[in-house]
């Protein structure tokens, strides 16, 4: 790969709220794949979570910005929030590619569980030609065959790398399966703890914790004006 091509990670999610596990996974992928930057992209309306009431996008974006402040390689992007409507990864990647003016290779960060459901995503077979994928998995997540984790209809478009450690798409893009530190932290648990009046310290950055309190997010009762 040319050294003139910058590699940018794209990490989407509801981030309701962003927490330490999100940040640690992004840092480990950034380091493992030598990414120049990682874009955190809060979803406006995630298709796979329709029916669940989300915290307003402005709050989720604000918390992401607070969480990554001070990290030179982390950026927040409002590209999906500004677009509104369903937040499809395929549309986001196309929009990002249209914006860049220099040679850029995007890497989509995705959890192993979400990757196994990739066949339900919009235009998922075209996704492979737009970006590399970094599948973040816990060390206990094991498969006999990497190709077997792909939707059946997509397997013919892939081959193994020479050392069989990752998959290569016919476009030349790659799918890497990366072990990340297994931090058992979830946004839903954080929301529940706040509603119960329990501490969320060390589960999310201190700046996010303060934002939750200042804006009474996830708490019972009316919010202040």
Secondary structure, 3 states (H helix, E strand, C coil): CCCCCEEEEEEEECCCCCCHHHHHHHHHHHHHCCCCEEEEEECCCCHHHCCCCCCCHHHHHHHHHHHHCCCCCEEEECHHHHHCCCCCHHHHHHHHHHHCCCCEEEEEEEEHHHHHCHHHCCCHHHHCCCCEEEEEECCCCCCCCCHHHCCHHHHHHEEECCCCCEEEECCCCEEEEEECCCCCCCHHHHHHHHHCCCCCECCECHHHHHHHHHCCCCCCCCCCC
